[in-house]
Amino acid sequence: MPRSDIVRKAVELGRDKGFVTFGELDQLLLNELWPSTTTSPEYIEAVMTALSDEGINVVEDEGP
């Protein structure tokens, strides 16, 4: 899957509720990227920037 699609999916994931958890983001990246490619720190930063630009916060996972 192209990286731009993953950024779009991350934004969609958090758009309705205004946030995405680190766990949700991690799961998205694991499911969509690995093992097909290696994710660089710059790519993770690009995802985080896209979320921030959309007003979507990345928060700690909710407790049990």
PDB file with SEQRES, HELIX, SHEET and CRYST1 records, atoms N, CA, C and O in Angstrom:
SEQRES   1 A   64  MET PRO ARG SER ASP ILE VAL ARG LYS ALA VAL GLU LEU          
SEQRES   2 A   64  GLY ARG ASP LYS GLY PHE VAL THR PHE GLY GLU LEU ASP          
SEQRES   3 A   64  GLN LEU LEU LEU ASN GLU LEU TRP PRO SER THR THR THR          
SEQRES   4 A   64  SER PRO GLU TYR ILE GLU ALA VAL MET THR ALA LEU SER          
SEQRES   5 A   64  ASP GLU GLY ILE ASN VAL VAL GLU ASP GLU GLY PRO              
HELIX    1 AA1 ARG A    3  ARG A   15  1                                  13    
HELIX    2 AA2 PHE A   22  GLU A   32  1                                  11    
HELIX    3 AA3 PRO A   41  ASP A   53  1                                  13    
SHEET    1 AA1 2 PHE A  19  THR A  21  0                                        
SHEET    2 AA1 2 ASN A  57  VAL A  59  1                                        
CRYST1    1.000    1.000    1.000  90.00  90.00  90.00 P 1           1          
ATOM      1  N   MET A   1       0.852  -1.178   0.000  1.00  0.00           N  
ATOM      2  CA  MET A   1       0.000   0.000   0.000  1.00  0.00           C  
ATOM      3  C   MET A   1       0.895   1.237   0.000  1.00  0.00           C  
ATOM      4  O   MET A   1       1.852   1.313   0.771  1.00  0.00           O  
ATOM      5  N   PRO A   2       0.586   2.202  -0.863  1.00  0.00           N  
ATOM      6  CA  PRO A   2       1.387   3.431  -0.895  1.00  0.00           C  
ATOM      7  C   PRO A   2       1.339   4.164   0.447  1.00  0.00           C  
ATOM      8  O   PRO A   2       0.334   4.143   1.156  1.00  0.00           O  
ATOM      9  N   ARG A   3       2.425   4.792   0.759  1.00  0.00           N  
ATOM     10  CA  ARG A   3       2.512   5.487   2.047  1.00  0.00           C  
ATOM     11  C   ARG A   3       1.473   6.585   2.175  1.00  0.00           C  
ATOM     12  O   ARG A   3       0.968   6.822   3.272  1.00  0.00           O  
ATOM     13  N   SER A   4       1.139   7.262   1.083  1.00  0.00           N  
ATOM     14  CA  SER A   4       0.128   8.315   1.169  1.00  0.00           C  
ATOM     15  C   SER A   4      -1.222   7.743   1.596  1.00  0.00           C  
ATOM     16  O   SER A   4      -1.988   8.420   2.281  1.00  0.00           O  
ATOM     17  N   ASP A   5      -1.520   6.509   1.201  1.00  0.00           N  
ATOM     18  CA  ASP A   5      -2.760   5.866   1.625  1.00  0.00           C  
ATOM     19  C   ASP A   5      -2.754   5.586   3.119  1.00  0.00           C  
ATOM     20  O   ASP A   5      -3.793   5.663   3.774  1.00  0.00           O  
ATOM     21  N   ILE A   6      -1.596   5.263   3.653  1.00  0.00           N  
ATOM     22  CA  ILE A   6      -1.494   4.998   5.091  1.00  0.00           C  
ATOM     23  C   ILE A   6      -1.693   6.285   5.872  1.00  0.00           C  
ATOM     24  O   ILE A   6      -2.357   6.285   6.908  1.00  0.00           O  
ATOM     25  N   VAL A   7      -1.126   7.378   5.390  1.00  0.00           N  
ATOM     26  CA  VAL A   7      -1.340   8.674   6.037  1.00  0.00           C  
ATOM     27  C   VAL A   7      -2.830   9.001   6.008  1.00  0.00           C  
ATOM     28  O   VAL A   7      -3.385   9.449   7.011  1.00  0.00           O  
ATOM     29  N   ARG A   8      -3.476   8.782   4.874  1.00  0.00           N  
ATOM     30  CA  ARG A   8      -4.918   9.043   4.747  1.00  0.00           C  
ATOM     31  C   ARG A   8      -5.710   8.184   5.727  1.00  0.00           C  
ATOM     32  O   ARG A   8      -6.635   8.676   6.374  1.00  0.00           O  
ATOM     33  N   LYS A   9      -5.358   6.915   5.842  1.00  0.00           N  
ATOM     34  CA  LYS A   9      -6.050   6.023   6.771  1.00  0.00           C  
ATOM     35  C   LYS A   9      -5.861   6.471   8.214  1.00  0.00           C  
ATOM     36  O   LYS A   9      -6.797   6.406   9.012  1.00  0.00           O  
ATOM     37  N   ALA A  10      -4.669   6.923   8.553  1.00  0.00           N  
ATOM     38  CA  ALA A  10      -4.408   7.404   9.910  1.00  0.00           C  
ATOM     39  C   ALA A  10      -5.268   8.620  10.224  1.00  0.00           C  
ATOM     40  O   ALA A  10      -5.819   8.730  11.319  1.00  0.00           O  
ATOM     41  N   VAL A  11      -5.383   9.533   9.263  1.00  0.00           N  
ATOM     42  CA  VAL A  11      -6.214  10.724   9.444  1.00  0.00           C  
ATOM     43  C   VAL A  11      -7.677  10.316   9.582  1.00  0.00           C  
ATOM     44  O   VAL A  11      -8.380  10.828  10.453  1.00  0.00           O  
ATOM     45  N   GLU A  12      -8.140   9.409   8.742  1.00  0.00           N  
ATOM     46  CA  GLU A  12      -9.530   8.951   8.824  1.00  0.00           C  
ATOM     47  C   GLU A  12      -9.812   8.280  10.166  1.00  0.00           C  
ATOM     48  O   GLU A  12     -10.891   8.443  10.736  1.00  0.00           O  
ATOM     49  N   LEU A  13      -8.843   7.534  10.660  1.00  0.00           N  
ATOM     50  CA  LEU A  13      -8.999   6.832  11.929  1.00  0.00           C  
ATOM     51  C   LEU A  13      -9.283   7.793  13.085  1.00  0.00           C  
ATOM     52  O   LEU A  13     -10.073   7.479  13.976  1.00  0.00           O  
ATOM     53  N   GLY A  14      -8.650   8.948  13.071  1.00  0.00           N  
ATOM     54  CA  GLY A  14      -8.812   9.887  14.169  1.00  0.00           C  
ATOM     55  C   GLY A  14      -9.745  11.045  13.917  1.00  0.00           C  
ATOM     56  O   GLY A  14     -10.050  11.802  14.839  1.00  0.00           O  
ATOM     57  N   ARG A  15     -10.205  11.202  12.695  1.00  0.00           N  
ATOM     58  CA  ARG A  15     -10.990  12.389  12.338  1.00  0.00           C  
ATOM     59  C   ARG A  15     -12.272  12.514  13.166  1.00  0.00           C  
ATOM     60  O   ARG A  15     -12.544  13.588  13.702  1.00  0.00           O  
ATOM     61  N   ASP A  16     -13.051  11.462  13.282  1.00  0.00           N  
ATOM     62  CA  ASP A  16     -14.339  11.549  13.976  1.00  0.00           C  
ATOM     63  C   ASP A  16     -14.205  11.854  15.457  1.00  0.00           C  
ATOM     64  O   ASP A  16     -14.970  12.651  16.000  1.00  0.00           O  
ATOM     65  N   LYS A  17     -13.254  11.234  16.105  1.00  0.00           N  
ATOM     66  CA  LYS A  17     -13.121  11.427  17.548  1.00  0.00           C  
ATOM     67  C   LYS A  17     -12.085  12.483  17.921  1.00  0.00           C  
ATOM     68  O   LYS A  17     -11.993  12.866  19.087  1.00  0.00           O  
ATOM     69  N   GLY A  18     -11.303  12.961  16.952  1.00  0.00           N  
ATOM     70  CA  GLY A  18     -10.336  14.021  17.209  1.00  0.00           C  
ATOM     71  C   GLY A  18      -9.018  13.538  17.769  1.00  0.00           C  
ATOM     72  O   GLY A  18      -8.146  14.346  18.087  1.00  0.00           O  
ATOM     73  N   PHE A  19      -8.861  12.239  17.893  1.00  0.00           N  
ATOM     74  CA  PHE A  19      -7.599  11.693  18.370  1.00  0.00           C  
ATOM     75  C   PHE A  19      -7.442  10.260  17.869  1.00  0.00           C  
ATOM     76  O   PHE A  19      -8.400   9.622  17.434  1.00  0.00           O  
ATOM     77  N   VAL A  20      -6.227   9.788  17.943  1.00  0.00           N  
ATOM     78  CA  VAL A  20      -5.905   8.401  17.654  1.00  0.00           C  
ATOM     79  C   VAL A  20      -4.929   7.970  18.744  1.00  0.00           C  
ATOM     80  O   VAL A  20      -4.074   8.754  19.155  1.00  0.00           O  
ATOM     81  N   THR A  21      -5.049   6.743  19.210  1.00  0.00           N  
ATOM     82  CA  THR A  21      -4.131   6.278  20.247  1.00  0.00           C  
ATOM     83  C   THR A  21      -2.845   5.763  19.606  1.00  0.00           C  
ATOM     84  O   THR A  21      -2.816   5.404  18.429  1.00  0.00           O  
ATOM     85  N   PHE A  22      -1.793   5.735  20.403  1.00  0.00           N  
ATOM     86  CA  PHE A  22      -0.542   5.183  19.908  1.00  0.00           C  
ATOM     87  C   PHE A  22      -0.747   3.728  19.478  1.00  0.00           C  
ATOM     88  O   PHE A  22      -0.164   3.290  18.486  1.00  0.00           O  
ATOM     89  N   GLY A  23      -1.559   2.986  20.207  1.00  0.00           N  
ATOM     90  CA  GLY A  23      -1.832   1.593  19.873  1.00  0.00           C  
ATOM     91  C   GLY A  23      -2.531   1.449  18.533  1.00  0.00           C  
ATOM     92  O   GLY A  23      -2.186   0.571  17.743  1.00  0.00           O  
ATOM     93  N   GLU A  24      -3.525   2.318  18.266  1.00  0.00           N  
ATOM     94  CA  GLU A  24      -4.223   2.282  16.979  1.00  0.00           C  
ATOM     95  C   GLU A  24      -3.271   2.611  15.840  1.00  0.00           C  
ATOM     96  O   GLU A  24      -3.292   1.967  14.790  1.00  0.00           O  
ATOM     97  N   LEU A  25      -2.444   3.610  16.058  1.00  0.00           N  
ATOM     98  CA  LEU A  25      -1.487   4.016  15.039  1.00  0.00           C  
ATOM     99  C   LEU A  25      -0.460   2.916  14.802  1.00  0.00           C  
ATOM    100  O   LEU A  25      -0.114   2.619  13.659  1.00  0.00           O  
ATOM    101  N   ASP A  26       0.018   2.325  15.867  1.00  0.00           N  
ATOM    102  CA  ASP A  26       0.974   1.230  15.763  1.00  0.00           C  
ATOM    103  C   ASP A  26       0.367   0.060  14.991  1.00  0.00           C  
ATOM    104  O   ASP A  26       1.013  -0.515  14.115  1.00  0.00           O  
ATOM    105  N   GLN A  27      -0.866  -0.283  15.319  1.00  0.00           N  
ATOM    106  CA  GLN A  27      -1.544  -1.390  14.643  1.00  0.00           C  
ATOM    107  C   GLN A  27      -1.730  -1.087  13.162  1.00  0.00           C  
ATOM    108  O   GLN A  27      -1.531  -1.964  12.322  1.00  0.00           O  
ATOM    109  N   LEU A  28      -2.105   0.134  12.836  1.00  0.00           N  
ATOM    110  CA  LEU A  28      -2.269   0.525  11.439  1.00  0.00           C  
ATOM    111  C   LEU A  28      -0.953   0.368  10.686  1.00  0.00           C  
ATOM    112  O   LEU A  28      -0.919  -0.196   9.593  1.00  0.00           O  
ATOM    113  N   LEU A  29       0.121   0.866  11.272  1.00  0.00           N  
ATOM    114  CA  LEU A  29       1.419   0.780  10.609  1.00  0.00           C  
ATOM    115  C   LEU A  29       1.871  -0.665  10.468  1.00  0.00           C  
ATOM    116  O   LEU A  29       2.407  -1.051   9.429  1.00  0.00           O  
ATOM    117  N   LEU A  30       1.659  -1.461  11.500  1.00  0.00           N  
ATOM    118  CA  LEU A  30       2.057  -2.872  11.428  1.00  0.00           C  
ATOM    119  C   LEU A  30       1.258  -3.610  10.362  1.00  0.00           C  
ATOM    120  O   LEU A  30       1.826  -4.372   9.579  1.00  0.00           O  
ATOM    121  N   ASN A  31      -0.040  -3.393  10.325  1.00  0.00           N  
ATOM    122  CA  ASN A  31      -0.898  -4.097   9.370  1.00  0.00           C  
ATOM    123  C   ASN A  31      -0.654  -3.671   7.934  1.00  0.00           C  
ATOM    124  O   ASN A  31      -0.703  -4.498   7.024  1.00  0.00           O  
ATOM    125  N   GLU A  32      -0.392  -2.399   7.722  1.00  0.00           N  
ATOM    126  CA  GLU A  32      -0.328  -1.881   6.367  1.00  0.00           C  
ATOM    127  C   GLU A  32       1.080  -1.798   5.783  1.00  0.00           C  
ATOM    128  O   GLU A  32       1.248  -1.875   4.566  1.00  0.00           O  
ATOM    129  N   LEU A  33       2.083  -1.643   6.629  1.00  0.00           N  
ATOM    130  CA  LEU A  33       3.434  -1.456   6.110  1.00  0.00           C  
ATOM    131  C   LEU A  33       4.300  -2.702   6.182  1.00  0.00           C  
ATOM    132  O   LEU A  33       4.866  -3.139   5.180  1.00  0.00           O  
ATOM    133  N   TRP A  34       4.394  -3.255   7.350  1.00  0.00           N  
ATOM    134  CA  TRP A  34       5.298  -4.379   7.527  1.00  0.00           C  
ATOM    135  C   TRP A  34       4.651  -5.647   7.037  1.00  0.00           C  
ATOM    136  O   TRP A  34       3.433  -5.763   7.171  1.00  0.00           O  
ATOM    137  N   PRO A  35       5.331  -6.573   6.501  1.00  0.00           N  
ATOM    138  CA  PRO A  35       6.779  -6.613   6.292  1.00  0.00           C  
ATOM    139  C   PRO A  35       7.220  -6.063   4.940  1.00  0.00           C  
ATOM    140  O   PRO A  35       8.375  -6.237   4.552  1.00  0.00           O  
ATOM    141  N   SER A  36       6.320  -5.403   4.220  1.00  0.00           N  
ATOM    142  CA  SER A  36       6.634  -4.981   2.854  1.00  0.00           C  
ATOM    143  C   SER A  36       7.722  -3.930   2.761  1.00  0.00           C  
ATOM    144  O   SER A  36       8.410  -3.852   1.743  1.00  0.00           O  
ATOM    145  N   THR A  37       7.893  -3.141   3.768  1.00  0.00           N  
ATOM    146  CA  THR A  37       8.884  -2.071   3.707  1.00  0.00           C  
ATOM    147  C   THR A  37       9.333  -1.700   5.108  1.00  0.00           C  
ATOM    148  O   THR A  37       8.686  -2.047   6.096  1.00  0.00           O  
ATOM    149  N   THR A  38      10.412  -1.015   5.177  1.00  0.00           N  
ATOM    150  CA  THR A  38      10.911  -0.529   6.457  1.00  0.00           C  
ATOM    151  C   THR A  38      10.459   0.906   6.631  1.00  0.00           C  
ATOM    152  O   THR A  38      10.553   1.717   5.709  1.00  0.00           O  
ATOM    153  N   THR A  39       9.974   1.209   7.809  1.00  0.00           N  
ATOM    154  CA  THR A  39       9.511   2.562   8.091  1.00  0.00           C  
ATOM    155  C   THR A  39      10.635   3.343   8.740  1.00  0.00           C  
ATOM    156  O   THR A  39      11.212   2.913   9.739  1.00  0.00           O  
ATOM    157  N   SER A  40      10.935   4.477   8.172  1.00  0.00           N  
ATOM    158  CA  SER A  40      11.988   5.329   8.703  1.00  0.00           C  
ATOM    159  C   SER A  40      11.400   6.292   9.727  1.00  0.00           C  
ATOM    160  O   SER A  40      10.198   6.556   9.718  1.00  0.00           O  
ATOM    161  N   PRO A  41      12.237   6.811  10.597  1.00  0.00           N  
ATOM    162  CA  PRO A  41      11.759   7.825  11.542  1.00  0.00           C  
ATOM    163  C   PRO A  41      11.149   9.032  10.827  1.00  0.00           C  
ATOM    164  O   PRO A  41      10.212   9.649  11.334  1.00  0.00           O  
ATOM    165  N   GLU A  42      11.675   9.364   9.662  1.00  0.00           N  
ATOM    166  CA  GLU A  42      11.138  10.489   8.900  1.00  0.00           C  
ATOM    167  C   GLU A  42       9.706  10.212   8.450  1.00  0.00           C  
ATOM    168  O   GLU A  42       8.877  11.121   8.416  1.00  0.00           O  
ATOM    169  N   TYR A  43       9.418   8.966   8.108  1.00  0.00           N  
ATOM    170  CA  TYR A  43       8.065   8.618   7.690  1.00  0.00           C  
ATOM    171  C   TYR A  43       7.098   8.710   8.861  1.00  0.00           C  
ATOM    172  O   TYR A  43       5.994   9.237   8.722  1.00  0.00           O  
ATOM    173  N   ILE A  44       7.515   8.195  10.020  1.00  0.00           N  
ATOM    174  CA  ILE A  44       6.674   8.290  11.220  1.00  0.00           C  
ATOM    175  C   ILE A  44       6.408   9.757  11.528  1.00  0.00           C  
ATOM    176  O   ILE A  44       5.287  10.124  11.881  1.00  0.00           O  
ATOM    177  N   GLU A  45       7.414  10.586  11.399  1.00  0.00           N  
ATOM    178  CA  GLU A  45       7.236  12.018  11.640  1.00  0.00           C  
ATOM    179  C   GLU A  45       6.251  12.615  10.635  1.00  0.00           C  
ATOM    180  O   GLU A  45       5.457  13.483  10.997  1.00  0.00           O  
ATOM    181  N   ALA A  46       6.291  12.168   9.391  1.00  0.00           N  
ATOM    182  CA  ALA A  46       5.352  12.663   8.379  1.00  0.00           C  
ATOM    183  C   ALA A  46       3.919  12.288   8.738  1.00  0.00           C  
ATOM    184  O   ALA A  46       3.007  13.095   8.557  1.00  0.00           O  
ATOM    185  N   VAL A  47       3.708  11.079   9.241  1.00  0.00           N  
ATOM    186  CA  VAL A  47       2.376  10.659   9.672  1.00  0.00           C  
ATOM    187  C   VAL A  47       1.918  11.532  10.833  1.00  0.00           C  
ATOM    188  O   VAL A  47       0.785  12.013  10.841  1.00  0.00           O  
ATOM    189  N   MET A  48       2.790  11.736  11.807  1.00  0.00           N  
ATOM    190  CA  MET A  48       2.443  12.556  12.975  1.00  0.00           C  
ATOM    191  C   MET A  48       2.135  13.994  12.558  1.00  0.00           C  
ATOM    192  O   MET A  48       1.210  14.607  13.092  1.00  0.00           O  
ATOM    193  N   THR A  49       2.891  14.530  11.619  1.00  0.00           N  
ATOM    194  CA  THR A  49       2.654  15.885  11.132  1.00  0.00           C  
ATOM    195  C   THR A  49       1.308  15.978  10.419  1.00  0.00           C  
ATOM    196  O   THR A  49       0.565  16.940  10.614  1.00  0.00           O  
ATOM    197  N   ALA A  50       0.994  14.984   9.598  1.00  0.00           N  
ATOM    198  CA  ALA A  50      -0.295  14.980   8.899  1.00  0.00           C  
ATOM    199  C   ALA A  50      -1.445  14.953   9.891  1.00  0.00           C  
ATOM    200  O   ALA A  50      -2.438  15.658   9.712  1.00  0.00           O  
ATOM    201  N   LEU A  51      -1.318  14.144  10.939  1.00  0.00           N  
ATOM    202  CA  LEU A  51      -2.358  14.099  11.965  1.00  0.00           C  
ATOM    203  C   LEU A  51      -2.490  15.449  12.658  1.00  0.00           C  
ATOM    204  O   LEU A  51      -3.598  15.944  12.864  1.00  0.00           O  
ATOM    205  N   SER A  52      -1.367  16.034  13.012  1.00  0.00           N  
ATOM    206  CA  SER A  52      -1.374  17.334  13.678  1.00  0.00           C  
ATOM    207  C   SER A  52      -1.997  18.404  12.780  1.00  0.00           C  
ATOM    208  O   SER A  52      -2.780  19.231  13.247  1.00  0.00           O  
ATOM    209  N   ASP A  53      -1.654  18.386  11.514  1.00  0.00           N  
ATOM    210  CA  ASP A  53      -2.204  19.361  10.570  1.00  0.00           C  
ATOM    211  C   ASP A  53      -3.724  19.263  10.470  1.00  0.00           C  
ATOM    212  O   ASP A  53      -4.396  20.251  10.177  1.00  0.00           O  
ATOM    213  N   GLU A  54      -4.258  18.080  10.713  1.00  0.00           N  
ATOM    214  CA  GLU A  54      -5.702  17.865  10.684  1.00  0.00           C  
ATOM    215  C   GLU A  54      -6.353  18.091  12.052  1.00  0.00           C  
ATOM    216  O   GLU A  54      -7.562  17.918  12.208  1.00  0.00           O  
ATOM    217  N   GLY A  55      -5.537  18.479  13.042  1.00  0.00           N  
ATOM    218  CA  GLY A  55      -6.064  18.724  14.379  1.00  0.00           C  
ATOM    219  C   GLY A  55      -6.336  17.447  15.155  1.00  0.00           C  
ATOM    220  O   GLY A  55      -7.144  17.439  16.084  1.00  0.00           O  
ATOM    221  N   ILE A  56      -5.664  16.371  14.776  1.00  0.00           N  
ATOM    222  CA  ILE A  56      -5.860  15.073  15.415  1.00  0.00           C  
ATOM    223  C   ILE A  56      -4.684  14.821  16.357  1.00  0.00           C  
ATOM    224  O   ILE A  56      -3.528  14.802  15.936  1.00  0.00           O  
ATOM    225  N   ASN A  57      -4.996  14.631  17.625  1.00  0.00           N  
ATOM    226  CA  ASN A  57      -3.964  14.354  18.613  1.00  0.00           C  
ATOM    227  C   ASN A  57      -3.656  12.867  18.659  1.00  0.00           C  
ATOM    228  O   ASN A  57      -4.516  12.036  18.368  1.00  0.00           O  
ATOM    229  N   VAL A  58      -2.431  12.541  19.024  1.00  0.00           N  
ATOM    230  CA  VAL A  58      -2.049  11.156  19.283  1.00  0.00           C  
ATOM    231  C   VAL A  58      -1.914  11.049  20.796  1.00  0.00           C  
ATOM    232  O   VAL A  58      -1.136  11.776  21.415  1.00  0.00           O  
ATOM    233  N   VAL A  59      -2.684  10.132  21.386  1.00  0.00           N  
ATOM    234  CA  VAL A  59      -2.745  10.028  22.843  1.00  0.00           C  
ATOM    235  C   VAL A  59      -2.355   8.632  23.301  1.00  0.00           C  
ATOM    236  O   VAL A  59      -2.313   7.684  22.517  1.00  0.00           O  
ATOM    237  N   GLU A  60      -2.072   8.537  24.594  1.00  0.00           N  
ATOM    238  CA  GLU A  60      -1.781   7.241  25.193  1.00  0.00           C  
ATOM    239  C   GLU A  60      -2.988   6.335  25.041  1.00  0.00           C  
ATOM    240  O   GLU A  60      -4.124   6.800  24.955  1.00  0.00           O  
ATOM    241  N   ASP A  61      -2.731   5.044  25.008  1.00  0.00           N  
ATOM    242  CA  ASP A  61      -3.820   4.066  24.933  1.00  0.00           C  
ATOM    243  C   ASP A  61      -4.691   4.166  26.165  1.00  0.00           C  
ATOM    244  O   ASP A  61      -4.219   4.464  27.263  1.00  0.00           O  
ATOM    245  N   GLU A  62      -5.984   3.910  25.960  1.00  0.00           N  
ATOM    246  CA  GLU A  62      -6.907   3.932  27.067  1.00  0.00           C  
ATOM    247  C   GLU A  62      -6.682   2.699  27.933  1.00  0.00           C  
ATOM    248  O   GLU A  62      -6.390   1.619  27.419  1.00  0.00           O  
ATOM    249  N   GLY A  63      -6.815   2.855  29.218  1.00  0.00           N  
ATOM    250  CA  GLY A  63      -6.624   1.737  30.150  1.00  0.00           C  
ATOM    251  C   GLY A  63      -7.764   0.756  30.088  1.00  0.00           C  
ATOM    252  O   GLY A  63      -8.773   1.005  29.429  1.00  0.00           O  
ATOM    253  N   PRO A  64      -7.603  -0.377  30.784  1.00  0.00           N  
ATOM    254  CA  PRO A  64      -8.640  -1.409  30.758  1.00  0.00           C  
ATOM    255  C   PRO A  64      -9.952  -0.986  31.383  1.00  0.00           C  
ATOM    256  O   PRO A  64     -10.900  -1.770  31.420  1.00  0.00           O  
TER     257      PRO A  64                                                      
END                                                                             
